[in-house]
Structures are given as C-alpha cells and as structure tokens.
C-alpha cells in the first residue's frame, strides 16, 4: 500500500511560489505606504497653513509659519508675532526681496517681530521631505522656508510676488524620480491649493 506524500521537488516549487508572492506583496506594500505618507504629509501641511491663516485673522496679529527638512527635523511650526502690527510690517517690508534669509537676518527678524511659538513643532513622516520652490520652476528648491500670515489673511514671503510653493516629496525614488505634491499658497488671499505633480 502506497502513501500519498509530497516530493522534494513539489515542496521546493511551492516554497518558491510563496517566496515570489511575498516579494511582490512586500514591494507593493512599501510603495503604497510611501505614497500614503506623501498624501498624509501634504494634508497635515495644508491643515497647518490653514490654521496659521485662521489664527492670524482671529487674533488680528501676524502669524509666522516656518518649515524645514533635514536629517534631524522634518516639519513645521507656527509662531505668534507679539510686537505691534505696524512694527512687524515695517520689519518684513525691509526684508522683502531677500532670498533666502541668512541666519543673522533670521535672528534679527525674530527679535524685531517678537516671535513666540504658537504651537508645538509638527513632525511629518520620515518618508517625506519639504522644500521651498520659488516662483521660477527652474530654480533649485531649498530645504526650508518661512511665511507670515497678515491679520487680513494675506501672506508675506521674502522671495515671492504672487505665490509661495511648498514641495512635499519622498526620500525614495519611484521610476527614477521622487513622488511629489506641491502646495501653492496664494499671497493675496492666503488660501492653499494642492497641485499635482508639478508647478506649471
């Protein structure tokens, strides 16, 4: 009487198929997770910008919105400008056209504005990075930026005239390029729009 059993060849074939399935599944899950990290970071950034605009209008004060990406930090923070609005406006107008601000300019600006944190630093996913893209799409993106929302909801940005662009992108490459989302901040109204995938 013969017993039914698997041969070594059949067992190896099944294990090979399971291994290939797992490789495909893990690769797809990794891509899916990173794509969702970009979407999540973009939504958090958009909500932070909207909060800064609302806070500026409700408090009738200037609100700073600073963002940066480095190996140590990746995210943004809101700041309240406690000095008089006229003094804050004068200080910002003196810096208009400075692009980007140096460390000494930033320190002098913070002192002139009476900056105090208005919220904790909001960290974003480690899979993503933020960058400031100037209105000139051929210019090299920078790894930090700062905006100031005025009491009327409009925005001050040192190097921009119409819009401020914040790029949310992945550290890993997909099809030889990072996944990218652009958040456009209209300087006249302070309203944000998510653009995909590039600044036109």
C-alpha positions as YAML, in Angstrom:
chain: A
units: angstrom
residues:
- id: 1
  name: UNK
  ca: [0.00, 0.00, 0.00]
- id: 2
  name: UNK
  ca: [1.43, 3.35, -1.15]
- id: 3
  name: UNK
  ca: [1.19, 6.52, 1.00]
- id: 4
  name: UNK
  ca: [0.43, 9.91, -0.59]
- id: 5
  name: UNK
  ca: [3.20, 12.42, 0.05]
- id: 6
  name: UNK
  ca: [4.88, 15.44, -1.49]
- id: 7
  name: UNK
  ca: [8.15, 15.02, -3.29]
- id: 8
  name: UNK
  ca: [11.06, 17.32, -2.51]
- id: 9
  name: UNK
  ca: [10.66, 18.94, -5.93]
- id: 10
  name: UNK
  ca: [6.97, 19.75, -5.32]
- id: 11
  name: UNK
  ca: [7.78, 21.21, -1.89]
- id: 12
  name: UNK
  ca: [10.54, 23.43, -3.32]
- id: 13
  name: UNK
  ca: [8.23, 24.61, -6.12]
- id: 14
  name: UNK
  ca: [5.53, 25.62, -3.62]
- id: 15
  name: UNK
  ca: [8.06, 27.42, -1.39]
- id: 16
  name: UNK
  ca: [9.46, 29.28, -4.42]
- id: 17
  name: UNK
  ca: [5.99, 30.47, -5.43]
- id: 18
  name: UNK
  ca: [5.23, 31.61, -1.88]
- id: 19
  name: UNK
  ca: [8.56, 33.49, -1.74]
- id: 20
  name: UNK
  ca: [7.86, 35.27, -5.05]
- id: 21
  name: UNK
  ca: [4.40, 36.23, -3.86]
- id: 22
  name: UNK
  ca: [5.82, 37.68, -0.64]
- id: 23
  name: UNK
  ca: [8.47, 39.67, -2.54]
- id: 24
  name: UNK
  ca: [5.79, 41.22, -4.77]
- id: 25
  name: UNK
  ca: [3.48, 41.86, -1.81]
- id: 26
  name: UNK
  ca: [6.16, 43.50, 0.36]
- id: 27
  name: UNK
  ca: [7.37, 45.65, -2.54]
- id: 28
  name: UNK
  ca: [3.83, 46.80, -3.31]
- id: 29
  name: UNK
  ca: [3.13, 47.49, 0.36]
- id: 30
  name: UNK
  ca: [6.30, 49.57, 0.67]
- id: 31
  name: UNK
  ca: [5.36, 51.70, -2.37]
- id: 32
  name: UNK
  ca: [1.78, 52.00, -1.14]
- id: 33
  name: UNK
  ca: [2.95, 53.07, 2.34]
- id: 34
  name: UNK
  ca: [5.32, 55.71, 0.97]
- id: 35
  name: UNK
  ca: [2.66, 57.09, -1.40]
- id: 36
  name: UNK
  ca: [0.26, 57.40, 1.53]
- id: 37
  name: UNK
  ca: [2.98, 59.09, 3.60]
- id: 38
  name: UNK
  ca: [3.23, 61.80, 0.91]
- id: 39
  name: UNK
  ca: [-0.56, 62.23, 0.87]
- id: 40
  name: UNK
  ca: [-0.71, 62.34, 4.69]
- id: 41
  name: UNK
  ca: [2.16, 64.84, 4.98]
- id: 42
  name: UNK
  ca: [0.54, 67.04, 2.32]
- id: 43
  name: UNK
  ca: [-2.78, 67.07, 4.21]
- id: 44
  name: UNK
  ca: [-1.06, 67.89, 7.52]
- id: 45
  name: UNK
  ca: [0.91, 70.70, 5.85]
- id: 46
  name: UNK
  ca: [-2.23, 72.10, 4.22]
- id: 47
  name: UNK
  ca: [-4.07, 71.99, 7.57]
- id: 48
  name: UNK
  ca: [-1.16, 73.79, 9.27]
- id: 49
  name: UNK
  ca: [-1.21, 76.57, 6.67]
- id: 50
  name: UNK
  ca: [-4.98, 76.93, 7.03]
- id: 51
  name: UNK
  ca: [-4.62, 77.06, 10.82]
- id: 52
  name: UNK
  ca: [-1.96, 79.80, 10.54]
- id: 53
  name: UNK
  ca: [-4.25, 81.91, 8.31]
- id: 54
  name: UNK
  ca: [-7.25, 81.43, 10.63]
- id: 55
  name: UNK
  ca: [-5.18, 82.26, 13.70]
- id: 56
  name: UNK
  ca: [-3.83, 85.45, 12.09]
- id: 57
  name: UNK
  ca: [-7.33, 86.62, 11.19]
- id: 58
  name: UNK
  ca: [-8.96, 85.70, 14.51]
- id: 59
  name: UNK
  ca: [-6.19, 87.25, 16.66]
- id: 60
  name: UNK
  ca: [-5.60, 90.21, 14.30]
- id: 61
  name: UNK
  ca: [-1.85, 89.55, 14.57]
- id: 62
  name: UNK
  ca: [0.93, 88.33, 12.31]
- id: 63
  name: UNK
  ca: [1.50, 84.56, 12.45]
- id: 64
  name: UNK
  ca: [4.74, 83.02, 11.21]
- id: 65
  name: UNK
  ca: [4.79, 79.63, 9.52]
- id: 66
  name: UNK
  ca: [8.27, 78.09, 9.33]
- id: 67
  name: UNK
  ca: [9.07, 74.73, 7.75]
- id: 68
  name: UNK
  ca: [12.28, 72.78, 7.30]
- id: 69
  name: UNK
  ca: [13.66, 69.40, 6.35]
- id: 70
  name: UNK
  ca: [16.95, 67.90, 7.43]
- id: 71
  name: UNK
  ca: [18.27, 64.62, 8.79]
- id: 72
  name: UNK
  ca: [17.21, 65.74, 12.29]
- id: 73
  name: UNK
  ca: [13.97, 67.67, 11.68]
- id: 74
  name: UNK
  ca: [11.19, 67.45, 9.14]
- id: 75
  name: UNK
  ca: [8.06, 69.51, 9.70]
- id: 76
  name: UNK
  ca: [6.75, 72.96, 10.55]
- id: 77
  name: UNK
  ca: [5.85, 75.28, 13.41]
- id: 78
  name: UNK
  ca: [3.59, 78.30, 13.90]
- id: 79
  name: UNK
  ca: [4.84, 81.48, 15.62]
- id: 80
  name: UNK
  ca: [2.95, 84.43, 17.05]
- id: 81
  name: UNK
  ca: [4.40, 87.90, 16.41]
- id: 82
  name: UNK
  ca: [3.82, 89.76, 19.68]
- id: 83
  name: UNK
  ca: [5.13, 93.18, 18.60]
- id: 84
  name: UNK
  ca: [2.79, 95.84, 17.20]
- id: 85
  name: UNK
  ca: [1.48, 95.00, 13.72]
- id: 86
  name: UNK
  ca: [2.89, 98.23, 12.22]
- id: 87
  name: UNK
  ca: [6.39, 97.40, 13.54]
- id: 88
  name: UNK
  ca: [6.10, 93.82, 12.26]
- id: 89
  name: UNK
  ca: [5.00, 95.04, 8.80]
- id: 90
  name: UNK
  ca: [7.88, 97.54, 8.65]
- id: 91
  name: UNK
  ca: [10.42, 94.84, 9.58]
- id: 92
  name: UNK
  ca: [9.07, 92.44, 6.96]
- id: 93
  name: UNK
  ca: [8.98, 95.14, 4.26]
- id: 94
  name: UNK
  ca: [12.68, 95.89, 4.88]
- id: 95
  name: UNK
  ca: [13.44, 92.24, 4.10]
- id: 96
  name: UNK
  ca: [11.23, 91.99, 1.00]
- id: 97
  name: UNK
  ca: [13.22, 90.60, -1.90]
- id: 98
  name: UNK
  ca: [15.83, 88.94, 0.36]
- id: 99
  name: UNK
  ca: [16.08, 85.41, -0.86]
- id: 100
  name: UNK
  ca: [16.79, 83.31, 1.11]
- id: 101
  name: UNK
  ca: [17.25, 84.77, 4.60]
- id: 102
  name: UNK
  ca: [20.65, 84.25, 6.18]
- id: 103
  name: UNK
  ca: [20.95, 83.05, 9.80]
- id: 104
  name: UNK
  ca: [21.81, 86.57, 11.01]
- id: 105
  name: UNK
  ca: [18.85, 88.05, 9.06]
- id: 106
  name: UNK
  ca: [16.55, 85.42, 10.57]
- id: 107
  name: UNK
  ca: [17.80, 86.15, 14.11]
- id: 108
  name: UNK
  ca: [17.37, 89.92, 13.63]
- id: 109
  name: UNK
  ca: [13.92, 89.35, 12.10]
- id: 110
  name: UNK
  ca: [12.77, 87.19, 15.01]
- id: 111
  name: UNK
  ca: [13.86, 89.83, 17.52]
- id: 112
  name: UNK
  ca: [12.16, 92.65, 15.60]
- id: 113
  name: UNK
  ca: [8.93, 90.66, 15.33]
- id: 114
  name: UNK
  ca: [8.76, 89.49, 18.95]
- id: 115
  name: UNK
  ca: [8.36, 85.87, 17.87]
- id: 116
  name: UNK
  ca: [6.99, 83.31, 20.32]
- id: 117
  name: UNK
  ca: [5.89, 79.73, 19.48]
- id: 118
  name: UNK
  ca: [2.13, 79.46, 18.85]
- id: 119
  name: UNK
  ca: [2.12, 75.66, 18.53]
- id: 120
  name: UNK
  ca: [4.46, 72.71, 19.04]
- id: 121
  name: UNK
  ca: [6.73, 71.65, 16.18]
- id: 122
  name: UNK
  ca: [4.68, 69.39, 13.88]
- id: 123
  name: UNK
  ca: [6.83, 66.47, 12.70]
- id: 124
  name: UNK
  ca: [6.00, 64.84, 9.38]
- id: 125
  name: UNK
  ca: [6.58, 61.28, 8.18]
- id: 126
  name: UNK
  ca: [10.20, 60.20, 7.92]
- id: 127
  name: UNK
  ca: [9.46, 59.01, 4.36]
- id: 128
  name: UNK
  ca: [8.88, 62.59, 3.17]
- id: 129
  name: UNK
  ca: [10.74, 65.90, 2.92]
- id: 130
  name: UNK
  ca: [9.68, 69.54, 2.50]
- id: 131
  name: UNK
  ca: [11.28, 72.09, 0.19]
- id: 132
  name: UNK
  ca: [10.64, 75.70, -0.81]
- id: 133
  name: UNK
  ca: [10.25, 76.11, -4.57]
- id: 134
  name: UNK
  ca: [10.46, 79.67, -5.87]
- id: 135
  name: UNK
  ca: [8.04, 81.01, -8.48]
- id: 136
  name: UNK
  ca: [10.77, 80.28, -11.02]
- id: 137
  name: UNK
  ca: [10.43, 76.48, -11.55]
- id: 138
  name: UNK
  ca: [13.99, 76.27, -12.95]
- id: 139
  name: UNK
  ca: [15.47, 77.46, -9.62]
- id: 140
  name: UNK
  ca: [16.90, 74.93, -7.19]
- id: 141
  name: UNK
  ca: [14.49, 74.07, -4.29]
- id: 142
  name: UNK
  ca: [15.63, 74.98, -0.76]
- id: 143
  name: UNK
  ca: [15.19, 72.81, 2.32]
- id: 144
  name: UNK
  ca: [13.46, 75.47, 4.44]
- id: 145
  name: UNK
  ca: [11.13, 78.43, 4.16]
- id: 146
  name: UNK
  ca: [9.11, 80.92, 6.17]
- id: 147
  name: UNK
  ca: [5.82, 82.74, 5.58]
- id: 148
  name: UNK
  ca: [3.98, 85.34, 7.64]
- id: 149
  name: UNK
  ca: [0.19, 85.48, 7.55]
- id: 150
  name: UNK
  ca: [-1.10, 89.03, 7.99]
- id: 151
  name: UNK
  ca: [-4.20, 89.89, 10.06]
- id: 152
  name: UNK
  ca: [-6.24, 90.21, 6.84]
- id: 153
  name: UNK
  ca: [-5.29, 86.65, 5.79]
- id: 154
  name: UNK
  ca: [-2.80, 87.65, 3.07]
- id: 155
  name: UNK
  ca: [0.78, 86.36, 3.17]
- id: 156
  name: UNK
  ca: [4.27, 87.87, 3.28]
- id: 157
  name: UNK
  ca: [7.00, 85.84, 1.60]
- id: 158
  name: UNK
  ca: [10.53, 87.22, 1.12]
- id: 159
  name: UNK
  ca: [11.24, 86.00, -2.39]
- id: 160
  name: UNK
  ca: [7.80, 85.68, -4.00]
- id: 161
  name: UNK
  ca: [5.39, 88.12, -5.62]
- id: 162
  name: UNK
  ca: [2.23, 86.06, -6.32]
- id: 163
  name: UNK
  ca: [2.51, 82.59, -4.78]
- id: 164
  name: UNK
  ca: [4.64, 80.56, -2.40]
- id: 165
  name: UNK
  ca: [5.21, 76.90, -3.29]
- id: 166
  name: UNK
  ca: [5.98, 74.18, -0.73]
- id: 167
  name: UNK
  ca: [7.06, 70.87, -2.22]
- id: 168
  name: UNK
  ca: [6.32, 67.61, -0.34]
- id: 169
  name: UNK
  ca: [8.41, 64.79, -1.80]
- id: 170
  name: UNK
  ca: [9.65, 61.30, -0.97]
- id: 171
  name: UNK
  ca: [13.20, 60.41, 0.01]
- id: 172
  name: UNK
  ca: [12.99, 57.21, -2.08]
- id: 173
  name: UNK
  ca: [12.80, 57.26, -5.86]
- id: 174
  name: UNK
  ca: [9.94, 55.74, -7.87]
- id: 175
  name: UNK
  ca: [10.62, 55.26, -11.59]
- id: 176
  name: UNK
  ca: [13.85, 57.26, -11.10]
- id: 177
  name: UNK
  ca: [12.02, 60.26, -9.57]
- id: 178
  name: UNK
  ca: [10.56, 61.06, -6.14]
- id: 179
  name: UNK
  ca: [6.79, 61.21, -5.60]
- id: 180
  name: UNK
  ca: [5.90, 64.89, -5.36]
- id: 181
  name: UNK
  ca: [3.00, 67.09, -4.25]
- id: 182
  name: UNK
  ca: [3.11, 70.89, -4.48]
- id: 183
  name: UNK
  ca: [1.16, 73.07, -2.05]
- id: 184
  name: UNK
  ca: [0.51, 76.50, -3.53]
- id: 185
  name: UNK
  ca: [-0.11, 79.41, -1.14]
- id: 186
  name: UNK
  ca: [-1.71, 82.44, -2.80]
- id: 187
  name: UNK
  ca: [-0.08, 85.53, -1.29]
- id: 188
  name: UNK
  ca: [-3.08, 87.82, -1.85]
- id: 189
  name: UNK
  ca: [-5.65, 85.61, -0.10]
- id: 190
  name: UNK
  ca: [-3.55, 83.15, 1.95]
- id: 191
  name: UNK
  ca: [-5.58, 80.24, 0.55]
- id: 192
  name: UNK
  ca: [-3.81, 76.97, -0.19]
- id: 193
  name: UNK
  ca: [-4.22, 74.60, -3.13]
- id: 194
  name: UNK
  ca: [-2.62, 71.18, -3.60]
- id: 195
  name: UNK
  ca: [-1.17, 70.86, -7.07]
- id: 196
  name: UNK
  ca: [-0.16, 67.57, -8.66]
- id: 197
  name: UNK
  ca: [2.51, 66.85, -9.57]
- id: 198
  name: UNK
  ca: [4.47, 69.99, -10.52]
- id: 199
  name: UNK
  ca: [4.38, 73.77, -10.56]
- id: 200
  name: UNK
  ca: [3.27, 74.67, -14.14]
...
